[in-house]
Amino acid sequence: MKAIILIGGFGTRLRPLTCTRPKALFPIVNKPLLQWTLEKLAQGGVTEVILAVNKLTKFHIKQQRLSKCGLKIKFSLDPPKTPLGTAGPIKKAEKIIGHDEPFLVLNGDLITEISYSEILQSHAEGKAVATIALHEVEDPSRYGVAELADGNRIKRFIEKPPKGTEPSKLINAGVYVLSPKIFEYIPTDKAVSMEREVFPRLAEEKKLYGHQVCGLWIDIGKPEDYLQTNKMLLESCADKNPKSSKFECKEPVALGKGVSIGEKSVIGPCTVLGKNVTVGRNVQIRDSVVFEDAKIGDDTVVVGALIGEAAYVGKKARISEGCIVADHAKVKDGAKLHEKVSVCPAKEI
Ligand code: GTP
């Protein structure tokens, strides 16, 4: 079974952290998101994975040396300076995917428990060209929403409908099965949106079906979603009772290799410290993710924030909810960042 993962987007909502790393490589409890995805695909019976990337994303992935989990992995590159959107990369990979059988498509910014074999089975039973995994959410307005007819056929698909006009609470979970016939619906070498162009047309032609899924599903599209994803996964894979007489850990907490924490500091709850993070004395960090090699000075408080790789937060600083300190940025001693302030990569504040 083949799967194509779309990971060539710009991740604008997660800037400035995405200025220096693609969304698919954001650490989720200290493991890159793409690694989680590859593991799940291998467990789900997939044998070959195509990574639909741009040049920069490919570079970053190669640097990471992820485990391939026994999968055959190929890259399919968007043309330089022409991102192909969410459908164009599928057409671009037509030769690699081939015309033999249906294949899986995944957005690369998700953590989910969706059973790939179940959605493939559901696709095989119907007359669909595309079968979308549908997940029920409270506020569907920020997603693509499906209106179902009888027999799981999607009669209307609307991308990000205005609040209050959504025809249902069933959203595109970013996982779908496509039949090779799909290649006839996507023009070559052009940016094409699956959600705004291809799905609505398939719905009109009665060739779009849905497959309802439940269980864990979350995308890391926005900073608060990214924090929430870490929080949810921490519940299942946090370090058990990381105890020390020097500092205190309030579970759930995950500490990467080589982390050093000073006396009287309190870490957690819901906090991830990446590899080689150094935390000073009397520091409080909660509901936050600190990327590898970052340093946090004495007497500093970090609450509900994202601290990038090798960033430096000085002594007696305060980093409030929703703040993002990007990679290699420096927050000087005593600085107080109010809610939702972002510091760009390598900047000093
Ligand atoms: P935002 O700019 O924050 O909306 O992020 P995004 O565009 O990266 O993500 P979005 O949720 O819009 O896209 C869904 C998936 O498709 C993500 O995994 C993206 O990486 C991927 N994607 C989006 N645009 C492209 C593209 O032009 N080329 C490729 N290869 N993948 C894309």
Boltz pocket constraint, residues with backbone or C-beta under 6 A from the ligand:
constraints:
  - pocket:
      binder: B
      contacts: [[A, 6], [A, 7], [A, 8], [A, 9], [A, 10], [A, 11], [A, 12], [A, 13], [A, 14], [A, 23], [A, 52], [A, 53], [A, 54], [A, 76], [A, 78], [A, 82], [A, 83], [A, 84], [A, 85], [A, 86], [A, 89], [A, 106], [A, 107], [A, 108], [A, 109], [A, 221]]
      max_distance: 6.0
